[in-house]
Protein backbone atom coordinates (compact mmCIF):
# COMPACT_ATOMS: atom_id res chain seq x y z
CA UNK A 1 0.00 0.00 0.00
CA UNK A 2 0.95 3.59 -0.38
CA UNK A 3 0.29 6.27 2.18
CA UNK A 4 -0.63 8.69 -0.56
CA UNK A 5 -1.47 8.03 -4.19
CA UNK A 6 1.43 10.25 -5.30
CA UNK A 7 4.06 8.34 -3.29
CA UNK A 8 6.74 6.75 -5.46
CA UNK A 9 6.83 3.42 -3.66
CA UNK A 10 4.71 1.23 -1.47
CA UNK A 11 5.29 0.96 2.25
CA UNK A 12 5.23 -2.10 4.45
CA UNK A 13 2.67 -2.72 7.15
CA UNK A 14 4.92 -1.59 10.01
CA UNK A 15 5.89 1.61 8.20
CA UNK A 16 2.23 2.37 7.62
CA UNK A 17 1.45 1.82 11.31
CA UNK A 18 4.23 4.20 12.30
CA UNK A 19 3.07 6.79 9.83
CA UNK A 20 -0.54 6.49 10.95
CA UNK A 21 0.41 7.07 14.58
CA UNK A 22 2.69 9.98 13.62
CA UNK A 23 -0.13 11.53 11.59
CA UNK A 24 -2.93 10.70 14.04
CA UNK A 25 -1.61 10.06 17.57
CA UNK A 26 -5.15 9.31 18.73
CA UNK A 27 -4.95 6.06 16.72
CA UNK A 28 -2.44 4.53 19.14
CA UNK A 29 -4.86 4.09 22.05
CA UNK A 30 -7.22 2.30 19.66
CA UNK A 31 -4.43 -0.04 18.50
CA UNK A 32 -3.11 -0.82 21.95
CA UNK A 33 -5.89 -3.16 23.18
CA UNK A 34 -5.68 -5.12 19.94
CA UNK A 35 -1.92 -5.53 20.15
CA UNK A 36 -2.05 -6.42 23.85
CA UNK A 37 -4.73 -9.08 23.47
CA UNK A 38 -4.02 -12.65 24.44
CA UNK A 39 -3.45 -14.61 21.25
CA UNK A 40 -3.96 -17.99 22.93
CA UNK A 41 -7.65 -18.18 22.04
CA UNK A 42 -7.02 -17.18 18.45
CA UNK A 43 -4.21 -19.74 18.20
CA UNK A 44 -6.54 -22.42 19.54
CA UNK A 45 -9.13 -21.46 16.94
CA UNK A 46 -6.57 -21.65 14.14
CA UNK A 47 -5.46 -25.08 15.36
CA UNK A 48 -9.08 -26.27 15.46
CA UNK A 49 -9.45 -25.44 11.77
CA UNK A 50 -7.14 -28.36 10.98
CA UNK A 51 -9.84 -30.75 12.19
CA UNK A 52 -12.37 -30.05 9.44
CA UNK A 53 -13.05 -32.98 7.15
CA UNK A 54 -12.48 -31.37 3.77
CA UNK A 55 -13.29 -33.44 0.68
CA UNK A 56 -10.38 -32.12 -1.32
CA UNK A 57 -7.20 -32.54 0.73
CA UNK A 58 -5.53 -29.75 -1.25
CA UNK A 59 -7.72 -27.28 0.65
CA UNK A 60 -7.23 -28.75 4.09
CA UNK A 61 -5.33 -26.70 6.67
CA UNK A 62 -2.53 -28.93 7.87
CA UNK A 63 -1.21 -28.72 11.44
CA UNK A 64 2.16 -27.61 10.08
CA UNK A 65 0.57 -24.78 8.11
CA UNK A 66 -1.52 -23.76 11.13
CA UNK A 67 1.61 -23.56 13.28
CA UNK A 68 3.32 -21.51 10.57
CA UNK A 69 0.37 -19.10 10.50
CA UNK A 70 0.50 -18.82 14.30
CA UNK A 71 4.24 -18.11 14.24
CA UNK A 72 3.71 -15.36 11.65
CA UNK A 73 0.86 -13.86 13.64
CA UNK A 74 2.95 -13.85 16.81
CA UNK A 75 5.94 -12.30 15.04
CA UNK A 76 3.81 -9.55 13.48
CA UNK A 77 2.19 -8.71 16.81
CA UNK A 78 5.60 -8.54 18.53
CA UNK A 79 7.03 -6.38 15.73
CA UNK A 80 4.05 -4.01 15.75
CA UNK A 81 4.37 -3.57 19.53
CA UNK A 82 8.10 -2.91 19.15
CA UNK A 83 7.60 -0.41 16.32
CA UNK A 84 4.88 1.45 18.22
CA UNK A 85 6.70 1.37 21.57
CA UNK A 86 4.08 -0.75 23.34
C-alpha positions, 0 to 999 in steps of 0.5 A: 500500500501507499500512504498517498497516491502520489508516493513513489513506492509502497510501504510495508505494514509496520511503516504504515502503522508508524506513519498512521500514529505519527499523523494521528496520535489518537490512533495509538490508544485504539491499536493498543488493546488489539496488540495487547490481546491474548493470542492464545484463544485465536491460536486455539481457533486456528489449530481447530481449523485443521480438524475439518473434514475437507473433501479435497485434501488440497484445501485442508489446513494442515497442522504444520501450516496452522503452526506456521500461521501462528508463528507469523501472527505472533511475530507480526504482533511482537514487531508491531508492539516494538515499532509502536513502543508498546 
